[in-house]
């Protein structure tokens, strides 16, 4: 079945870059997403990438996709304390306007001043 | 941008009572809404997919008679936890798919913290 794996924790210093990694199993995934969840809150869509792309950049965020290895990463440049949160990787399974999201367990990013 | 609201944000109820949680898409139409449950320090577990005007599709292991879902309009879905028990205490999150979105992304509500005493 579909599965999304992430490391559970990442700790960085303020100003450094953070790289959060994710692997997925469904090779037919069309979209892959990164969500951010702050304590006690819902999920905020950060960015997404279409499966025929290998990179997408949006301000401080860079998403890299290696479709051959089914590996997705999120790089946050100049990490700030406000970036401390749980980051979920998700793949969309099922095509067209239907399909569900399969989430990883989330990576808790801690940013030290 | 696309905003999804949930109400209430927190609810505490006694065991045996029913609780209704609302999920609204505020500035877009959502033909499909999703209900998730999140346990502490864990990922989101999809409970059911709700399509406007039709019956919800429940994931395996989710009791449809216990978690009643109604999606009566393009902007509102409700989840009713019937005869709640302490093990139903959890963080419930809804999401809505923007019908007009090219990428079919889901937008999430802020979540509802349910505590059953």
gemmi code that builds the backbone of each chain (N, CA, C; Angstrom):
import gemmi

chains = {
    "A": [
        ("UNK", (0.827, -1.201, 0.000), (0.000, 0.000, 0.000), (0.854, 1.239, 0.000)),
        ("UNK", (0.183, 2.370, 0.016), (0.938, 3.625, -0.023), (1.542, 3.910, 1.338)),
        ("UNK", (2.730, 4.483, 1.333), (3.390, 4.797, 2.575), (4.287, 5.996, 2.354)),
        ("UNK", (4.322, 6.871, 3.355), (5.170, 8.057, 3.302), (5.998, 8.078, 4.567)),
        ("UNK", (7.306, 8.184, 4.423), (8.212, 8.123, 5.567), (8.973, 9.431, 5.719)),
        ("UNK", (9.103, 9.858, 6.965), (9.886, 11.053, 7.280), (10.655, 10.794, 8.559)),
        ("UNK", (11.776, 11.480, 8.711), (12.447, 11.439, 10.007), (11.612, 12.272, 10.973)),
        ("UNK", (11.659, 11.943, 12.252), (10.730, 12.546, 13.201), (11.198, 13.884, 13.755)),
        ("UNK", (12.507, 14.076, 13.816), (13.014, 15.292, 14.455), (14.144, 15.912, 13.639)),
        ("UNK", (14.230, 17.244, 13.724), (15.347, 17.968, 13.127), (15.580, 19.203, 13.977)),
        ("UNK", (16.837, 19.438, 14.342), (17.166, 20.610, 15.141), (18.238, 21.411, 14.413)),
        ("UNK", (18.011, 22.708, 14.262), (18.979, 23.565, 13.578), (19.127, 24.869, 14.367)),
        ("UNK", (20.161, 25.604, 14.019), (20.362, 26.923, 14.630), (19.753, 27.991, 13.727)),
        ("UNK", (19.286, 29.023, 14.367), (18.705, 30.144, 13.626), (19.705, 30.667, 12.603)),
        ("UNK", (19.231, 30.872, 11.383), (20.093, 31.365, 10.322), (20.647, 30.266, 9.431)),
        ("UNK", (20.683, 29.041, 9.944), (21.147, 27.917, 9.129), (20.035, 27.480, 8.173)),
        ("UNK", (20.395, 26.592, 7.257), (19.386, 25.983, 6.382), (18.885, 24.696, 7.018)),
        ("UNK", (17.615, 24.425, 6.794), (17.015, 23.166, 7.266), (16.651, 22.339, 6.045)),
        ("UNK", (16.906, 21.054, 6.133), (16.496, 20.150, 5.052), (15.692, 19.016, 5.656)),
        ("UNK", (14.456, 18.913, 5.237), (13.567, 17.864, 5.728), (13.334, 16.895, 4.577)),
        ("UNK", (13.563, 15.625, 4.848), (13.477, 14.606, 3.804), (12.243, 13.727, 3.944)),
        ("UNK", (11.837, 13.175, 2.825), (10.623, 12.358, 2.781), (10.775, 11.329, 1.670)),
        ("UNK", (10.331, 10.116, 1.929), (10.274, 9.120, 0.861), (8.842, 8.612, 0.749)),
        ("UNK", (8.450, 8.256, -0.440), (7.097, 7.768, -0.670), (7.170, 6.528, -1.542)),
        ("UNK", (6.058, 5.810, -1.625), (6.108, 4.527, -2.321), (5.291, 4.478, -3.611)),
        ("UNK", (4.292, 5.355, -3.717), (3.403, 5.245, -4.863), (3.997, 5.997, -6.058)),
        ("UNK", (4.478, 5.263, -7.022), (5.145, 5.897, -8.169), (4.163, 6.638, -9.070)),
        ("UNK", (2.869, 6.410, -8.858), (1.890, 7.089, -9.708), (1.418, 8.414, -9.107)),
        ("UNK", (2.014, 8.818, -7.985), (1.626, 10.091, -7.374), (1.790, 11.229, -8.363)),
        ("UNK", (0.777, 12.079, -8.440), (0.845, 13.197, -9.379), (1.328, 14.470, -8.696)),
        ("UNK", (0.935, 14.659, -7.452), (1.341, 15.836, -6.712), (1.921, 15.412, -5.372)),
        ("UNK", (2.893, 16.176, -4.931), (3.461, 15.970, -3.601), (3.451, 17.310, -2.890)),
        ("UNK", (3.161, 17.273, -1.604), (2.898, 18.498, -0.862), (3.745, 18.561, 0.411)),
        ("UNK", (3.970, 19.776, 0.825), (4.534, 20.017, 2.156), (3.557, 20.905, 2.933)),
        ("UNK", (3.197, 20.427, 4.138), (2.330, 21.174, 5.032), (3.082, 21.496, 6.313)),
        ("UNK", (2.690, 22.605, 6.928), (3.270, 23.026, 8.203), (2.165, 23.047, 9.247)),
        ("UNK", (2.456, 22.492, 10.420), (1.487, 22.526, 11.512), (2.134, 23.113, 12.747)),
        ("UNK", (1.597, 24.231, 13.181), (2.067, 24.838, 14.431), (1.259, 24.243, 15.579)),
        ("UNK", (1.775, 24.329, 16.812), (1.100, 23.677, 17.949), (-0.367, 24.058, 18.066)),
        ("UNK", (-1.219, 23.056, 18.188), (-2.637, 23.293, 18.390), (-3.377, 23.839, 17.197)),
        ("UNK", (-2.763, 23.828, 16.041), (-3.395, 24.417, 14.858), (-3.565, 23.383, 13.760)),
        ("UNK", (-4.289, 23.767, 12.734), (-4.464, 22.899, 11.576), (-3.242, 22.931, 10.685)),
        ("UNK", (-3.388, 22.384, 9.503), (-2.261, 22.312, 8.576), (-2.311, 23.463, 7.587)),
        ("UNK", (-1.150, 24.026, 7.356), (-1.019, 25.108, 6.383), (-0.238, 24.584, 5.186)),
        ("UNK", (-0.822, 24.698, 3.999), (-0.109, 24.265, 2.805), (1.051, 25.218, 2.544)),
        ("UNK", (2.255, 24.672, 2.506), (3.436, 25.490, 2.246), (3.729, 25.562, 0.758)),
        ("UNK", (3.768, 24.387, 0.156), (4.111, 24.328, -1.255), (3.767, 22.948, -1.791)),
        ("UNK", (3.746, 22.833, -3.096), (3.519, 21.526, -3.706), (4.343, 21.466, -4.983)),
        ("UNK", (4.533, 20.255, -5.459), (5.294, 20.062, -6.689), (4.608, 19.005, -7.519)),
        ("UNK", (4.555, 19.252, -8.794), (3.983, 18.296, -9.712), (5.034, 17.251, -10.016)),
        ("UNK", (4.609, 16.043, -10.263), (5.557, 14.921, -10.364), (6.482, 14.985, -11.575)),
        ("UNK", (6.188, 15.852, -12.531), (7.091, 15.939, -13.686), (8.128, 17.048, -13.516)),
        ("UNK", (8.142, 17.628, -12.298), (9.145, 18.649, -11.997), (10.203, 18.034, -11.096)),
        ("UNK", (11.399, 18.589, -11.102), (12.391, 18.103, -10.155), (12.789, 19.165, -9.139)),
        ("UNK", (12.362, 20.392, -9.362), (12.671, 21.420, -8.386), (11.625, 22.531, -8.461)),
        ("UNK", (11.350, 23.089, -7.291), (10.476, 24.255, -7.235), (10.985, 25.151, -6.132)),
        ("UNK", (11.105, 26.442, -6.442), (11.586, 27.381, -5.427), (10.534, 28.446, -5.184)),
        ("UNK", (10.337, 28.757, -3.902), (9.370, 29.773, -3.526), (9.942, 30.517, -2.336)),
        ("UNK", (10.550, 31.651, -2.593), (11.191, 32.477, -1.559), (12.211, 31.636, -0.785)),
        ("UNK", (12.000, 31.425, 0.515), (13.017, 30.677, 1.284), (12.888, 29.163, 1.146)),
        ("UNK", (11.856, 28.720, 0.457), (11.589, 27.284, 0.349), (12.048, 26.735, -0.996)),
        ("UNK", (12.750, 25.600, -0.936), (13.133, 24.894, -2.157), (12.708, 23.444, -2.014)),
        ("UNK", (11.957, 22.958, -2.976), (11.529, 21.561, -2.982), (12.302, 20.835, -4.073)),
        ("UNK", (12.894, 19.712, -3.698), (13.591, 18.872, -4.671), (12.883, 17.529, -4.751)),
        ("UNK", (12.667, 17.058, -5.959), (11.999, 15.779, -6.163), (12.871, 14.865, -7.006)),
        ("UNK", (13.168, 13.695, -6.476), (13.871, 12.653, -7.217), (12.868, 11.530, -7.434)),
        ("UNK", (12.250, 11.564, -8.595), (11.166, 10.626, -8.840), (11.668, 9.190, -8.937)),
        ("UNK", (12.878, 9.029, -9.427), (13.443, 7.676, -9.560), (13.577, 7.015, -8.197)),
        ("UNK", (14.066, 7.792, -7.222), (14.250, 7.263, -5.873), (13.035, 7.503, -4.990)),
        ("UNK", (12.016, 8.163, -5.505), (10.816, 8.512, -4.746), (11.214, 9.267, -3.466)),
        ("UNK", (12.002, 10.290, -3.663), (12.527, 11.070, -2.550), (12.184, 12.539, -2.762)),
        ("UNK", (11.656, 13.130, -1.724), (11.242, 14.536, -1.745), (11.930, 15.248, -0.591)),
        ("UNK", (12.390, 16.451, -0.830), (12.977, 17.205, 0.274), (12.481, 18.638, 0.263)),
        ("UNK", (12.493, 19.223, 1.460), (12.118, 20.620, 1.625), (13.288, 21.329, 2.285)),
        ("UNK", (13.808, 22.329, 1.630), (14.899, 23.108, 2.200), (14.365, 24.479, 2.577)),
        ("UNK", (14.632, 24.855, 3.829), (14.246, 26.180, 4.308), (15.531, 26.969, 4.508)),
        ("UNK", (15.712, 28.011, 3.738), (16.917, 28.833, 3.873), (16.735, 29.830, 5.018)),
        ("UNK", (17.855, 30.176, 5.671), (17.831, 31.187, 6.728), (16.708, 30.899, 7.723)),
        ("UNK", (16.766, 29.715, 8.316), (15.685, 29.266, 9.209), (15.525, 30.211, 10.393)),
        ("UNK", (14.285, 30.532, 10.695), (13.955, 31.437, 11.796), (13.228, 30.677, 12.903)),
        ("UNK", (13.181, 31.262, 14.090), (12.482, 30.603, 15.204), (11.003, 30.400, 14.875)),
        ("UNK", (10.458, 31.265, 14.072), (9.051, 31.112, 13.665), (8.807, 29.932, 12.739)),
        ("UNK", (9.883, 29.338, 12.262), (9.739, 28.143, 11.419), (9.587, 26.877, 12.252)),
        ("UNK", (9.762, 26.990, 13.562), (9.610, 25.820, 14.437), (8.175, 25.314, 14.334)),
        ("UNK", (8.024, 24.069, 13.946), (6.696, 23.489, 13.711), (6.902, 22.033, 13.307)),
        ("UNK", (5.795, 21.370, 13.025), (5.867, 20.022, 12.464), (5.575, 20.142, 10.967)),
        ("UNK", (6.403, 19.510, 10.167), (6.261, 19.571, 8.713), (5.844, 18.200, 8.191)),
        ("UNK", (4.743, 18.194, 7.472), (4.230, 16.943, 6.924), (4.438, 16.906, 5.413)),
        ("UNK", (4.950, 15.786, 4.989), (5.037, 15.492, 3.562), (3.776, 14.700, 3.212)),
        ("UNK", (3.218, 14.913, 2.032), (2.027, 14.170, 1.626), (2.069, 13.909, 0.136)),
        ("UNK", (1.565, 12.755, -0.246), (1.442, 12.451, -1.661), (-0.036, 12.278, -1.987)),
        ("UNK", (-0.381, 12.688, -3.198), (-1.756, 12.524, -3.641), (-1.835, 11.214, -4.419)),
        ("UNK", (-2.714, 10.337, -3.969), (-2.926, 9.080, -4.673), (-4.325, 9.088, -5.243)),
        ("UNK", (-4.441, 8.538, -6.448), (-5.727, 8.643, -7.125), (-5.703, 9.837, -8.030)),
        ("UNK", (-6.260, 9.672, -9.217), (-6.106, 10.715, -10.214), (-7.282, 11.652, -10.332)),
        ("UNK", (-7.155, 12.606, -11.228), (-8.226, 13.530, -11.546), (-8.591, 14.412, -10.376)),
        ("UNK", (-9.868, 14.714, -10.267), (-10.326, 15.575, -9.193), (-10.558, 14.802, -7.899)),
        ("UNK", (-10.407, 13.515, -7.962), (-10.560, 12.702, -6.765), (-9.179, 12.418, -6.190)),
        ("UNK", (-9.090, 11.404, -5.421), (-7.796, 11.076, -4.845), (-7.661, 11.634, -3.446)),
        ("UNK", (-6.902, 10.943, -2.643), (-6.692, 11.337, -1.258), (-5.240, 11.653, -1.013)),
        ("UNK", (-5.001, 12.286, 0.112), (-3.642, 12.563, 0.530), (-3.185, 11.506, 1.531)),
        ("UNK", (-1.981, 11.028, 1.338), (-1.350, 10.138, 2.308), (-0.243, 10.934, 2.974)),
        ("UNK", (-0.311, 11.036, 4.289), (0.624, 11.859, 5.032), (1.726, 11.026, 5.671)),
        ("UNK", (2.899, 11.611, 5.770), (3.938, 11.068, 6.625), (3.617, 11.399, 8.077)),
        ("UNK", (4.442, 10.918, 8.984), (4.197, 11.146, 10.405), (4.612, 12.542, 10.856)),
        ("UNK", (5.290, 13.253, 10.008), (5.676, 14.619, 10.342), (7.073, 14.701, 10.933)),
        ("UNK", (7.763, 15.764, 10.605), (9.091, 16.048, 11.142), (8.995, 17.285, 12.018)),
        ("UNK", (9.363, 17.130, 13.262), (9.326, 18.272, 14.170), (10.620, 19.054, 14.038)),
        ("UNK", (10.514, 20.277, 13.571), (11.677, 21.149, 13.388), (11.796, 22.066, 14.596)),
        ("UNK", (12.934, 22.002, 15.246), (13.218, 22.900, 16.365), (14.331, 23.841, 15.946)),
        ("UNK", (14.105, 25.136, 16.109), (15.089, 26.131, 15.710), (15.627, 26.794, 16.971)),
        ("UNK", (16.918, 26.673, 17.171), (17.551, 27.232, 18.368), (18.132, 28.603, 18.057)),
        ("UNK", (17.913, 29.543, 18.966), (18.421, 30.907, 18.715), (19.945, 30.964, 18.763)),
    ],
    "B": [
        ("UNK", (-6.983, 34.288, -0.068), (-6.724, 32.892, -0.347), (-7.788, 31.998, 0.235)),
        ("UNK", (-7.659, 30.707, -0.025), (-8.658, 29.746, 0.419), (-8.621, 29.576, 1.932)),
        ("UNK", (-9.760, 29.757, 2.560), (-9.837, 29.666, 4.019), (-10.900, 28.645, 4.403)),
        ("UNK", (-10.533, 27.797, 5.331), (-11.458, 26.803, 5.872), (-11.577, 27.044, 7.368)),
        ("UNK", (-12.788, 27.131, 7.844), (-12.989, 27.337, 9.283), (-13.623, 26.102, 9.895)),
        ("UNK", (-13.394, 25.941, 11.185), (-14.026, 24.876, 11.938), (-14.619, 25.465, 13.201)),
        ("UNK", (-15.742, 24.883, 13.597), (-16.377, 25.350, 14.821), (-17.003, 24.170, 15.534)),
        ("UNK", (-16.795, 24.016, 16.828), (-15.983, 24.884, 17.689), (-14.501, 24.525, 17.574)),
        ("UNK", (-13.661, 25.335, 18.167), (-12.232, 25.025, 18.163), (-11.900, 24.052, 19.296)),
        ("UNK", (-12.674, 24.157, 20.367), (-12.497, 23.232, 21.485), (-13.861, 22.859, 22.026)),
        ("UNK", (-13.999, 21.611, 22.425), (-15.248, 21.200, 23.059), (-14.948, 20.121, 24.086)),
        ("UNK", (-15.603, 20.272, 25.228), (-15.515, 19.275, 26.291), (-16.924, 18.766, 26.529)),
        ("UNK", (-17.087, 17.464, 26.529), (-18.432, 16.930, 26.721), (-18.384, 15.727, 27.636)),
        ("UNK", (-19.551, 15.356, 28.113), (-19.653, 14.180, 28.984), (-19.802, 12.922, 28.136)),
        ("UNK", (-19.361, 11.853, 28.673), (-19.473, 10.567, 28.000), (-20.942, 10.257, 27.722)),
        ("UNK", (-21.218, 9.787, 26.520), (-22.593, 9.447, 26.153), (-23.326, 10.515, 25.376)),
        ("UNK", (-22.795, 11.727, 25.376), (-23.444, 12.812, 24.618), (-22.914, 12.847, 23.191)),
        ("UNK", (-23.575, 13.622, 22.352), (-23.152, 13.775, 20.954), (-22.604, 15.173, 20.731)),
        ("UNK", (-21.651, 15.251, 19.858), (-20.989, 16.526, 19.563), (-20.953, 16.737, 18.056)),
        ("UNK", (-21.315, 17.944, 17.636), (-21.290, 18.263, 16.213), (-20.177, 19.251, 15.932)),
        ("UNK", (-19.383, 18.965, 14.913), (-18.293, 19.844, 14.490), (-18.598, 20.315, 13.068)),
        ("UNK", (-18.481, 21.626, 12.859), (-18.750, 22.186, 11.530), (-17.463, 22.536, 10.804)),
        ("UNK", (-17.484, 22.333, 9.519), (-16.348, 22.690, 8.664), (-16.895, 23.510, 7.495)),
        ("UNK", (-16.370, 24.714, 7.339), (-16.858, 25.600, 6.272), (-15.728, 26.094, 5.384)),
        ("UNK", (-15.976, 26.092, 4.097), (-15.062, 26.765, 3.174), (-15.606, 28.180, 3.001)),
        ("UNK", (-14.780, 29.175, 3.315), (-15.294, 30.536, 3.416), (-15.305, 31.292, 2.091)),
        ("UNK", (-14.372, 30.998, 1.218), (-14.291, 31.803, 0.004), (-14.142, 30.959, -1.242)),
        ("UNK", (-14.541, 29.703, -1.147), (-14.515, 28.867, -2.340), (-15.536, 27.753, -2.167)),
        ("UNK", (-15.842, 27.111, -3.274), (-16.783, 26.003, -3.235), (-16.020, 24.686, -3.148)),
        ("UNK", (-16.489, 23.842, -2.285), (-15.798, 22.577, -2.048), (-16.755, 21.424, -2.293)),
        ("UNK", (-16.588, 20.750, -3.421), (-17.436, 19.590, -3.653), (-17.008, 18.420, -2.792)),
        ("UNK", (-15.754, 18.443, -2.359), (-15.242, 17.351, -1.538), (-14.605, 17.902, -0.271)),
        ("UNK", (-14.995, 17.334, 0.835), (-14.371, 17.674, 2.110), (-13.899, 16.388, 2.767)),
        ("UNK", (-12.862, 16.512, 3.550), (-12.250, 15.354, 4.202), (-12.229, 15.578, 5.708)),
        ("UNK", (-12.418, 14.497, 6.438), (-12.314, 14.552, 7.893), (-11.158, 13.663, 8.340)),
        ("UNK", (-10.278, 14.257, 9.152), (-9.111, 13.559, 9.668), (-9.160, 13.562, 11.195)),
        ("UNK", (-8.436, 12.613, 11.735), (-8.268, 12.549, 13.177), (-6.769, 12.495, 13.430)),
        ("UNK", (-6.336, 13.235, 14.421), (-4.906, 13.261, 14.724), (-4.709, 13.002, 16.204)),
        ("UNK", (-3.959, 11.946, 16.503), (-3.601, 11.644, 17.884), (-2.303, 12.371, 18.214)),
        ("UNK", (-2.053, 12.576, 19.507), (-0.858, 13.337, 19.891), (0.412, 12.787, 19.266)),
        ("UNK", (1.186, 13.672, 18.702), (2.478, 13.337, 18.103), (2.362, 12.310, 16.979)),
        ("UNK", (1.219, 12.259, 16.355), (1.051, 11.326, 15.250), (0.527, 12.052, 14.018)),
        ("UNK", (0.525, 11.312, 12.935), (0.099, 11.926, 11.691), (-1.423, 11.985, 11.616)),
        ("UNK", (-1.900, 12.506, 10.523), (-3.336, 12.590, 10.322), (-3.857, 11.269, 9.767)),
        ("UNK", (-4.953, 10.833, 10.304), (-5.590, 9.619, 9.817), (-6.898, 10.020, 9.129)),
        ("UNK", (-7.008, 9.688, 7.865), (-8.229, 10.014, 7.139), (-9.368, 9.156, 7.672)),
        ("UNK", (-10.459, 9.814, 8.067), (-11.614, 9.088, 8.561), (-12.631, 8.859, 7.443)),
        ("UNK", (-12.895, 9.925, 6.688), (-13.936, 9.817, 5.664), (-13.808, 10.937, 4.654)),
        ("UNK", (-14.330, 10.650, 3.489), (-14.392, 11.636, 2.401), (-15.849, 11.972, 2.177)),
        ("UNK", (-16.129, 13.262, 2.142), (-17.508, 13.716, 2.061), (-17.736, 14.471, 0.759)),
        ("UNK", (-18.651, 14.008, -0.034), (-18.986, 14.671, -1.286), (-20.351, 15.334, -1.163)),
        ("UNK", (-20.448, 16.549, -1.636), (-21.677, 17.318, -1.522), (-22.842, 16.588, -2.168)),
        ("UNK", (-23.888, 16.431, -1.391), (-25.113, 15.825, -1.907), (-25.117, 14.314, -1.949)),
        ("UNK", (-24.080, 13.673, -1.465), (-24.077, 12.205, -1.466), (-23.527, 11.687, -0.142)),
        ("UNK", (-23.612, 10.403, 0.030), (-23.148, 9.805, 1.281), (-21.634, 9.839, 1.362)),
        ("UNK", (-21.155, 9.941, 2.585), (-19.703, 9.966, 2.791), (-19.105, 8.579, 2.587)),
        ("UNK", (-17.865, 8.561, 2.197), (-17.110, 7.308, 2.054), (-16.179, 7.188, 3.245)),
        ("UNK", (-16.370, 6.139, 4.040), (-15.600, 5.976, 5.263), (-14.403, 5.062, 5.027)),
        ("UNK", (-13.316, 5.379, 5.717), (-12.143, 4.522, 5.653), (-12.379, 3.273, 6.500)),
        ("UNK", (-11.605, 2.269, 6.179), (-11.750, 1.004, 6.900), (-11.507, 1.215, 8.389)),
        ("UNK", (-12.368, 0.653, 9.197), (-12.203, 0.751, 10.645), (-12.908, 1.942, 11.269)),
        ("UNK", (-13.461, 2.822, 10.470), (-14.188, 3.979, 11.005), (-15.679, 3.663, 10.992)),
        ("UNK", (-16.312, 3.770, 12.159), (-17.720, 3.405, 12.267), (-18.607, 4.526, 11.742)),
        ("UNK", (-19.339, 4.247, 10.687), (-20.175, 5.285, 10.086), (-21.347, 5.679, 10.980)),
        ("UNK", (-21.798, 4.763, 11.843), (-22.916, 5.101, 12.722), (-22.465, 5.929, 13.914)),
        ("UNK", (-21.186, 5.907, 14.168), (-20.664, 6.667, 15.287), (-20.221, 8.060, 14.828)),
        ("UNK", (-19.661, 8.134, 13.670), (-19.164, 9.403, 13.121), (-20.039, 9.754, 11.910)),
        ("UNK", (-21.081, 10.536, 12.192), (-22.046, 10.889, 11.149), (-21.560, 12.116, 10.386)),
        ("UNK", (-21.523, 12.006, 9.093), (-21.049, 13.111, 8.262), (-22.153, 13.551, 7.326)),
        ("UNK", (-22.347, 14.863, 7.288), (-23.335, 15.450, 6.395), (-22.680, 16.559, 5.600)),
        ("UNK", (-22.862, 16.539, 4.299), (-22.258, 17.559, 3.425), (-23.392, 18.147, 2.598)),
        ("UNK", (-24.145, 19.034, 3.245), (-25.396, 19.491, 2.652), (-25.219, 20.588, 1.615)),
        ("UNK", (-24.120, 21.276, 1.649), (-23.925, 22.360, 0.685), (-22.469, 22.385, 0.239)),
        ("UNK", (-22.182, 23.237, -0.730), (-20.823, 23.315, -1.274), (-19.855, 24.010, -0.321)),
        ("UNK", (-20.359, 24.509, 0.799), (-19.459, 25.207, 1.727), (-19.524, 24.678, 3.145)),
        ("UNK", (-20.305, 23.646, 3.387), (-20.464, 23.173, 4.753), (-20.515, 21.658, 4.829)),
        ("UNK", (-19.696, 21.113, 5.728), (-19.774, 19.703, 6.085), (-19.772, 19.621, 7.606)),
        ("UNK", (-20.522, 18.677, 8.139), (-20.537, 18.500, 9.594), (-20.170, 17.067, 9.953)),
        ("UNK", (-19.476, 16.949, 11.077), (-19.133, 15.656, 11.651), (-19.779, 15.597, 13.023)),
        ("UNK", (-20.617, 14.595, 13.247), (-21.234, 14.413, 14.558), (-20.687, 13.142, 15.182)),
        ("UNK", (-20.068, 13.310, 16.337), (-19.580, 12.165, 17.105), (-20.719, 11.764, 18.039)),
        ("UNK", (-21.304, 10.628, 17.797), (-22.465, 10.213, 18.581), (-22.027, 9.343, 19.757)),
        ("UNK", (-22.750, 9.494, 20.861), (-22.473, 8.719, 22.063), (-20.966, 8.684, 22.337)),
        ("UNK", (-20.422, 9.862, 22.520), (-18.970, 9.996, 22.651), (-18.441, 9.283, 23.892)),
        ("UNK", (-17.256, 8.717, 23.754), (-16.562, 8.075, 24.861), (-15.170, 8.689, 24.989)),
        ("UNK", (-14.526, 8.494, 26.144), (-13.195, 9.088, 26.327), (-12.207, 8.732, 25.226)),
        ("UNK", (-12.323, 7.555, 24.650), (-11.375, 7.169, 23.586), (-11.607, 7.943, 22.286)),
        ("UNK", (-12.717, 8.684, 22.222), (-12.961, 9.536, 21.052), (-12.255, 10.882, 21.180)),
        ("UNK", (-11.694, 11.135, 22.358), (-10.969, 12.390, 22.557), (-9.810, 12.456, 21.571)),
        ("UNK", (-9.749, 13.534, 20.837), (-8.737, 13.641, 19.785), (-8.806, 15.031, 19.168)),
        ("UNK", (-7.938, 15.254, 18.213), (-7.935, 16.494, 17.438), (-8.517, 16.153, 16.078)),
        ("UNK", (-9.631, 16.778, 15.740), (-10.305, 16.481, 14.477), (-10.067, 17.648, 13.511)),
        ("UNK", (-9.597, 17.303, 12.343), (-9.272, 18.334, 11.347), (-10.038, 18.044, 10.061)),
        ("UNK", (-10.630, 19.086, 9.507), (-11.285, 18.905, 8.216), (-10.461, 19.606, 7.141)),
        ("UNK", (-10.656, 19.187, 5.926), (-10.047, 19.895, 4.802), (-11.056, 19.946, 3.664)),
        ("UNK", (-10.856, 20.878, 2.787), (-11.764, 21.056, 1.661), (-10.967, 21.201, 0.376)),
        ("UNK", (-11.472, 20.556, -0.644), (-10.810, 20.655, -1.950), (-11.524, 21.724, -2.754)),
        ("UNK", (-10.737, 22.660, -3.249), (-11.285, 23.756, -4.023), (-11.680, 23.261, -5.402)),
        ("UNK", (-12.950, 23.332, -5.694), (-13.444, 22.827, -6.975), (-12.806, 23.557, -8.150)),
        ("UNK", (-12.493, 24.811, -7.934), (-11.952, 25.609, -9.021), (-10.454, 25.571, -9.132)),
        ("UNK", (-9.808, 24.816, -8.275), (-8.350, 24.793, -8.245), (-7.803, 23.826, -9.281)),
        ("UNK", (-6.843, 24.289, -10.042), (-6.225, 23.456, -11.077), (-5.462, 22.301, -10.460)),
        ("UNK", (-4.862, 22.573, -9.301), (-4.017, 21.549, -8.688), (-4.750, 20.715, -7.649)),
        ("UNK", (-6.050, 20.962, -7.478), (-6.851, 20.144, -6.563), (-6.290, 20.078, -5.151)),
        ("UNK", (-5.603, 21.141, -4.725), (-5.029, 21.036, -3.388), (-6.122, 21.135, -2.329)),
        ("UNK", (-5.805, 20.574, -1.181), (-6.722, 20.606, -0.047), (-6.291, 21.722, 0.892)),
        ("UNK", (-7.275, 22.408, 1.420), (-7.027, 23.451, 2.426), (-7.614, 22.978, 3.748)),
        ("UNK", (-6.833, 23.149, 4.785), (-7.200, 22.571, 6.061), (-7.796, 23.594, 7.013)),
        ("UNK", (-8.737, 23.125, 7.817), (-9.253, 23.947, 8.898), (-8.289, 23.947, 10.058)),
        ("UNK", (-8.546, 24.771, 11.061), (-7.647, 24.894, 12.213), (-7.768, 23.756, 13.210)),
        ("UNK", (-8.753, 22.878, 13.022), (-8.891, 21.743, 13.921), (-9.839, 22.003, 15.079)),
        ("UNK", (-10.384, 20.911, 15.612), (-11.262, 20.956, 16.795), (-10.729, 19.961, 17.810)),
        ("UNK", (-10.434, 20.461, 18.995), (-9.951, 19.594, 20.078), (-11.156, 19.093, 20.857)),
        ("UNK", (-11.413, 17.795, 20.781), (-12.527, 17.185, 21.503), (-12.001, 16.439, 22.719)),
        ("UNK", (-12.563, 16.758, 23.872), (-12.237, 16.052, 25.112), (-13.528, 15.474, 25.676)),
        ("UNK", (-13.543, 14.176, 25.848), (-14.719, 13.503, 26.390), (-14.392, 13.043, 27.808)),
        ("UNK", (-15.187, 13.517, 28.756), (-14.906, 13.203, 30.164), (-15.582, 11.905, 30.601)),
    ],
}
model = gemmi.Model(1)
for chain_id, residues in chains.items():
    chain = gemmi.Chain(chain_id)
    for i, (resn, *xyz) in enumerate(residues, 1):
        res = gemmi.Residue()
        res.name, res.seqid = resn, gemmi.SeqId(i, " ")
        for name, pos in zip(("N", "CA", "C"), xyz):
            atom = gemmi.Atom()
            atom.name, atom.element = name, gemmi.Element(name[0])
            atom.pos, atom.b_iso = gemmi.Position(*pos), 0.0
            res.add_atom(atom)
        chain.add_residue(res)
    model.add_chain(chain)
structure = gemmi.Structure()
structure.add_model(model)
structure.setup_entities()
